Every structure is written in C-alpha cells, then in structure tokens.
Amino acid sequence: MELRVDRERCLSAGMCALTAPEVFDQDAEDGRVLLLDAAPGPRERREAAREAAELCPSGAVTVAENR
Ligand code: SF4
C-alpha cells in the first residue's frame, strides 16, 4: 500500500487524523493533512488508512495497492 495526500485539496476537516492517527496528522498552523506513514505495514494501520481515505470529504487521500 502506498498513500498520497494532496494538501491543496485538503479542507482541514481532520477526519483522517481522527480515523488513523498513526498515519495522518494535521499541520499545527493551517490544519492541513500531514502524512506520517506513506507505506503502513501493520494490517490495522492499513485498514484505518483505507477508511480515512473513504471518509475524507475532499478526496485528498489516495490509496494505491501494491500487487
Ligand atoms: S480528512 Fe481529508 S480534508 Fe480532512 S484533514 Fe484529512 S486529508 Fe484533509
């Protein structure tokens, strides 16, 4: 799994950091997403990252699955 975030699209809603706090954080100044772990290893962390991508209201989180 490879994660990408588009900080230009991010609306600072914070759903990602709430849903997967080990993977996403929010910038202390502008509230936009910060990617902490672009390639999560543990299964729970990957599932949380997928859920966060679905919940993001702006579609700023992209998930690419490695096959
Ligand atoms: S959920 Fe989406 S819009 Fe909200 S902070 Fe995360 S990336 Fe930005």
Residues whose N, C-alpha, C, O or C-beta is under 5 A from the ligand:
A	BS01	SF4	C10 L11 S12 A13 G14 M15 C16 G31 V33 C56 P57 S58 A60
